[in-house]
Each structure stands twice: as structure tokens, then as C-alpha cells.
Amino acid sequence: MGIRVAVAGASGYAGGELLRLIAGHPEFDLAAATAHSQAGQPVAAVHPQLAGLDLVLGATDPAALADADLVFLALPHGESAALAAALPETVTVVDLGADHRLRDADAWARYYGGPHAGAWTYGLPELPSQRAAIAAAGRVANTGCYAVATTLALAPLIAAGAVRPTDIVVVAASGTSGAGRSAKAHLLGSEVMGDLSPYKVGAHQHVPEIKQATGAHSLSFTPVLAPMPRGILATVTAVPTGDADPREVLAAAYADEPFVHVLPEGTWPHTAATAGSNSCHLQASVDVDSGRVIVVSAVDNLGKGAAGQAVQNANLMFDLPETTGLSVFGVKP
């Protein structure tokens, strides 16, 4: 018997990607998958890409999940905490929602509202000392999708003192799957195709998470909805403190990381190259006019930005090689 795994919120895009990764994982056995409105439906009826996965979605309640060794919570923000609290402490949990990411209760109230459920171990292994903390934890808060793309681009530069922690500017474009699977008029194909549109300008909920993870003091973040199903391309700019080469700083920080790739000089990241993978592609330069450091980061928002990151964390929590069941390579075209 392998590790018994359950997925709550399995009908969503991140939930579907989790099911795909678990089905191909050599140590994970999918024991249960639950949903709300889609409960009672065969998995393949909800996720046609998973034809052959013979499982029916159950109702999302603690009893359906309590017998698992590992539970992934792929629920809307604000819905994970109550369900996690009802699970036995012996069950290992990775929460893909935001409920347990923030240490600051005031930041939670400002950006999300409602009661603060408390912080769990933050699930980004590439941060200093975080890999050991994740391995020792029973409950881990997975990163946000924009947050991981930005944090991997920025954190080593701030840690090395190569850029100021103030006056950070981020513009990031994301595919529509980042907005979830619920039917929304502004996500209709006829609305999205041929269009770029900013949203939550100046008030996106990932800002406090990025500041907490990177050590940034002030951050201007503009997310942009892009006419593609998946992927994030983040452009991060910051004021340098000296003459350090930002590309060399990133290359040194990630030299031994299996999923973070600083691309060859002159090659810039693009989203299609990371699709289907758990990788992040980075490139850095210095603006010849302003002198600002520029880092461009690409991830699959459903991979390193959600389900892939969650499986990477779970691998560490179960003392498995963290690359188990995950692809370093994308599926372009």
C-alpha cells in the first residue's frame, strides 16, 4: 500500500491538476476526491483529460477525508480552515487556499476579511531554511500563484542586499484558470479572447504574502488577465543598492534547485515553456535608462503555482525525493 491521498475541491482546475499528478505518482494512492456541486459525478465527466480514472466525486465533509494519510485542500479562500480543523491531527494536510499563509492577522482582515485561522508552515522549499521546516511539518500552507512567481524572482535579491526592499513594482499576467472554474461573465471566451485587462489594481490579496515571503517593505502589484488558459509571466523591478549582477545573484541562489532555472544570458522566459511542469524560469537584467533591476519570471499557475507546488511540499513531508511525480520540463507547444 502506498500513501493514501484525498483531494477536497477536486472539481476545480487546481483540483483536477492534483488528480492528474497523484495518478502518476509512484507513492501516492488516490483514495478519495470530493466536491460540492459536482458531488456524485464521475471524475472523467468533470475532467475529461482524466478519462480512465475510475472514481466518483464524493461530498466534501471530514468523514470522507479522515481515513487518508494526506489531504490536499483545493478549496476557495476562507473555506479550508474549518475543514482542516475537523480532521484528525494524524492526517497530513497541504492547503492550496490562502487560509493559513499569512502570519499577520491584520493583513488577513485587510485583504481577505473574516476571522484569521492562524499561520501554518509556508510551503515554498526554495526559501532559505524552508525545506527543513516543511519536512518537519504536519500542515503546510501552499503558496499563491502570483506569490511564487514573484517571490522566486525577488527574494534572493533582497536577501543578498542587491536591491532595496522598498519601491518594488510588479506587473504580472495570468491565464484565466487562475480565476477558478466558476462561471463568470468576464471570463467567457468572447470576453477574454483578444483582450488584456487589469484587475484588483492596487489591492491584490497576494501582496502581503509576497512581502512576508521576500522581506519587501513596499510593493506595487498589478495583475493582468491574459487570453490563455494557464501560465503566469511576472515582471519584477527594483532599485539596486550597488553594482551586483542580478542574474549572478539568482544563479547562485538556485544553483542546486531542481525546479528553478535561470535561463542563459539573453534568453527570456515565456509561459508556454513552463506549461505542465513544476518549473520556474527566470531571467534578469538592468534597465539601461532607469538603472532598475528587472527580473522576468514564468510559471504554470496550476503547476508551480498550485498543484505541482503542493505535491513538492507533500513529497518533503513524507520524506520522498521532492521531484517525485513531478516534471521539470514543459509540454510546449
C-alpha positions in Angstrom: 0.0 0.0 0.0 1.2 3.5 -0.9 0.3 6.8 0.8 -3.4 7.2 0.9 -4.3 10.6 -0.6 -7.6 12.6 -0.7 -8.4 15.8 -2.5 -11.0 18.2 -1.3 -12.2 20.6 -4.1 -11.3 18.1 -6.8 -13.7 19.6 -9.3 -11.8 22.8 -9.8 -8.8 23.4 -12.1 -6.2 23.0 -9.3 -8.1 20.0 -8.0 -8.0 18.4 -11.5 -4.3 19.0 -11.8 -3.8 17.4 -8.4 -5.7 14.4 -9.5 -3.6 14.1 -12.6 -0.3 14.4 -10.7 -1.5 11.9 -8.0 -2.5 9.4 -10.6 1.0 9.4 -12.0 2.8 9.5 -8.6 4.6 6.2 -7.7 4.0 6.5 -4.0 0.5 8.1 -3.8 -2.7 6.1 -4.0 -5.8 8.3 -4.7 -8.3 7.2 -2.0 -11.0 9.9 -2.3 -11.9 13.1 -4.2 -14.6 15.4 -3.1 -16.5 18.4 -4.4 -19.6 20.5 -3.7 -22.0 21.0 -6.6 -20.3 18.2 -8.7 -20.5 15.6 -5.9 -21.9 12.3 -7.4 -20.3 12.9 -10.8 -17.6 10.6 -12.2 -14.2 12.3 -12.2 -13.9 11.9 -16.0 -17.2 13.7 -16.5 -15.8 16.7 -14.8 -12.2 16.4 -16.0 -12.3 14.8 -19.5 -8.5 14.7 -19.5 -8.7 12.1 -16.8 -10.6 9.5 -18.8 -9.8 6.1 -17.3 -9.6 7.4 -13.7 -12.4 5.3 -12.2 -13.6 7.4 -9.3 -16.8 9.2 -8.3 -16.6 12.6 -6.6 -17.9 12.5 -3.1 -19.3 15.2 -0.8 -16.8 17.4 0.9 -17.0 16.6 4.6 -14.4 15.5 7.2 -15.6 11.9 7.3 -14.8 11.5 3.6 -11.2 12.6 4.2 -10.3 11.4 7.6 -9.0 8.0 6.6 -6.4 9.4 4.3 -2.7 9.8 5.2 -2.5 13.0 3.2 -5.2 15.5 2.3 -4.9 18.3 -0.3 -7.4 21.1 0.2 -8.1 22.9 -3.1 -11.0 25.0 -1.8 -11.9 28.7 -2.3 -10.2 31.1 0.1 -11.8 31.1 3.5 -13.2 27.5 3.3 -10.1 25.4 4.2 -9.7 26.3 7.9 -12.9 24.8 9.2 -12.5 21.6 7.3 -8.8 21.3 8.3 -9.7 21.8 12.0 -12.2 18.9 11.8 -9.6 16.5 10.5 -7.6 14.3 12.9 -4.2 15.7 13.8 -2.6 12.5 12.4 -3.7 13.5 8.9 -1.1 15.4 6.9 -2.6 18.4 5.2 -1.4 20.7 2.4 -3.8 23.7 1.9 -3.8 25.3 -1.5 -6.0 28.1 -0.3 -4.9 31.3 1.5 -6.4 30.5 4.9 -3.1 29.7 6.6 -0.5 31.6 4.6 -0.4 34.9 6.5 1.2 35.4 9.9 -0.3 38.9 10.3 -4.0 38.8 11.3 -4.4 42.5 10.4 -3.2 41.8 6.8 -5.7 38.9 6.6 -8.5 41.1 7.7 -7.5 43.8 5.2 -7.1 41.7 2.1 -9.5 38.7 2.8 -11.8 39.6 5.6 -13.3 37.3 8.3 -11.5 35.6 11.1 -7.8 34.8 10.9 -7.2 31.0 11.1 -3.6 31.2 12.1 -0.4 30.6 10.1 0.9 27.2 9.1 4.4 26.4 7.8 4.8 28.3 4.5 5.2 25.9 1.5 8.0 27.3 -0.7 11.0 25.0 -0.3 13.3 27.3 -2.3 13.3 29.9 0.5 16.2 29.7 3.0 15.6 27.1 5.7 12.1 26.4 4.5 12.8 23.0 3.1 13.6 21.6 6.5 10.6 23.3 8.1 8.3 21.8 5.5 9.7 18.3 6.0 9.1 18.6 9.7 5.6 20.0 9.4 2.2 18.1 9.5 0.3 21.0 8.0 1.6 23.3 5.2 0.2 26.4 3.5 0.9 26.2 -0.2 2.0 29.4 -2.0 -0.3 31.7 -4.0 0.3 31.5 -7.8 1.4 35.1 -8.3 3.3 35.0 -5.0 5.5 32.1 -6.1 6.3 33.7 -9.4 7.2 37.0 -7.7 9.0 35.5 -4.6 11.3 33.3 -6.6 12.3 36.4 -8.7 12.8 38.8 -5.8 13.7 37.0 -2.5 17.3 36.2 -3.3 18.0 39.8 -4.4 16.6 41.3 -1.2 18.4 38.6 0.9 21.7 39.4 -0.7 21.2 43.2 -0.3 21.4 43.6 -4.1 18.1 45.6 -4.3 16.2 47.9 -1.9 13.2 46.3 -0.1 11.2 49.4 -0.9 9.7 50.6 -4.2 9.2 47.1 -5.7 7.0 47.1 -8.8 5.4 44.0 -10.2 3.2 43.6 -13.3 2.1 40.0 -13.8 -0.1 38.4 -16.4 -2.1 35.3 -15.7 -4.1 32.8 -17.6 -7.8 32.5 -16.9 -7.6 29.3 -14.9 -6.1 31.4 -12.1 -9.6 32.8 -11.6 -11.1 29.4 -10.9 -13.8 27.4 -12.6 -16.9 29.1 -11.5 -19.0 30.6 -14.3 -18.3 34.4 -14.6 -19.3 36.7 -17.4 -15.9 38.4 -17.6 -14.2 35.0 -18.2 -16.3 34.0 -21.1 -14.2 33.2 -24.2 -15.8 36.1 -26.2 -14.8 38.5 -23.4 -11.3 37.2 -22.8 -10.0 36.5 -26.4 -8.1 39.4 -27.9 -8.1 41.3 -24.7 -5.8 42.1 -21.7 -7.4 43.6 -18.6 -6.0 44.5 -15.2 -8.0 43.7 -12.1 -7.7 44.3 -8.3 -5.3 47.1 -9.1 -3.5 48.3 -6.0 -5.3 45.8 -3.7 -4.5 42.2 -4.7 -4.5 39.7 -1.9 -1.1 38.3 -2.7 0.7 41.5 -1.8 1.0 40.7 2.0 2.1 37.1 1.2 4.8 38.4 -1.2 6.0 40.9 1.4 6.1 38.2 4.1 8.0 35.8 1.9 10.5 38.1 0.4 11.2 40.7 3.1 9.9 43.5 0.8 8.7 46.6 2.7 6.6 48.2 0.0 5.2 46.7 -3.2 3.1 47.9 -6.1 1.4 44.9 -7.8 -0.7 45.0 -10.9 -2.2 41.7 -12.1 -3.4 41.3 -15.7 -5.8 38.8 -17.1 -4.4 37.3 -20.3 -6.2 35.4 -23.0 -4.7 32.0 -22.3 -5.8 29.1 -20.1 -2.7 28.7 -17.9 0.6 30.4 -17.1 2.0 33.5 -15.3 4.5 35.9 -16.6 5.7 38.3 -13.9 7.9 41.3 -14.5 9.5 42.4 -11.2 11.5 45.7 -10.9 13.5 47.0 -8.0 16.1 49.7 -7.2 19.7 48.3 -7.0 21.9 49.1 -4.0 25.1 48.7 -5.9 26.7 47.0 -8.9 25.8 43.4 -8.1 24.8 41.4 -11.2 21.2 40.4 -10.5 21.5 37.4 -12.8 24.5 36.1 -11.0 22.8 36.5 -7.6 19.8 34.4 -8.8 22.1 31.8 -10.4 24.0 31.4 -7.2 20.8 31.1 -5.1 19.2 28.5 -7.3 22.3 26.6 -8.5 21.1 23.3 -6.8 17.4 23.8 -7.2 15.7 21.2 -9.5 12.7 23.4 -10.4 14.1 26.9 -10.7 16.1 27.7 -13.8 18.0 30.9 -14.5 18.0 30.9 -18.3 21.1 31.5 -20.5 22.0 35.1 -21.0 19.8 36.8 -23.5 17.0 34.2 -23.3 13.8 35.4 -21.7 11.1 33.3 -20.0 7.7 32.7 -21.6 4.7 30.9 -20.2 4.3 28.1 -22.8 7.8 26.7 -21.9 6.6 26.0 -18.3 3.2 24.6 -19.1 2.6 21.2 -17.5 5.8 21.5 -15.4 6.7 22.4 -11.8 9.4 24.7 -13.0 10.0 28.4 -12.8 12.1 30.1 -15.5 13.9 33.3 -14.6 16.0 36.0 -16.4 17.4 39.2 -15.0 18.9 42.4 -16.4 19.4 46.1 -15.6 17.4 48.8 -17.4 19.8 50.9 -19.4 17.7 54.1 -18.8 16.4 53.9 -15.2 19.0 51.6 -13.8 16.3 49.5 -12.2 16.9 45.7 -11.8 14.4 43.8 -14.0 13.6 40.1 -13.3 11.1 38.2 -15.5 9.6 35.0 -14.1 7.4 32.4 -15.8 5.5 29.6 -14.1 2.5 27.4 -14.8 -0.1 28.8 -12.4 -1.6 25.3 -12.0 1.9 23.7 -11.6 4.5 25.5 -9.5 1.7 28.0 -8.7 -0.7 25.4 -7.2 -0.9 21.6 -7.6 2.8 20.9 -8.5 4.0 23.0 -5.6 1.6 21.1 -3.3 2.9 17.7 -4.4 6.5 19.0 -4.0 5.7 20.0 -0.4 3.9 16.7 0.3 7.0 14.8 -1.0 9.1 16.6 1.5 6.6 15.9 4.3 6.7 12.2 3.6 10.5 12.0 3.2 10.4 11.4 -0.5 12.6 13.0 -3.1 10.9 16.2 -3.7 10.9 15.7 -7.5 8.9 12.5 -7.3 5.9 12.5 -9.6 6.7 16.0 -11.0 8.1 17.1 -14.3 10.9 19.6 -14.7 10.0 20.0 -18.4 7.1 21.7 -20.0 4.9 20.4 -22.8 5.2 23.2 -25.4 3.7 23.5 -28.0 
